[in-house]
Amino acid sequence: MALRKTELMRSIEARFGKPLEVLLPEILESYPTQREVAKAFGVHESTINYWLLRLGLRKETQMVSVAAEQEGTGT
């Protein structure tokens, strides 16, 4: 069964020209925190966490994000 995306998810995909499955991992590498990713998308940080969970990306991307925050490098 295909994931049903919300109107907000589809609007972010249209604005950036990529599906969230591709966009989120890429943008999480570019921004030091999920909070900054949320700000770039114009959504709340919890929305980013929810999308990662829904798209099955949470573990991989969150581990990268947490490691970057702990190192203080932001990348």
Buried (B, 14 or more C-beta within 10 A) or exposed (E): EEEEBEEEBEEBBEEBEBBBEEBBBEBBEEBBBBBBBBBBBEBEBEBBBBBBEBBEBBEEBBEBBEEBBEEEEEE
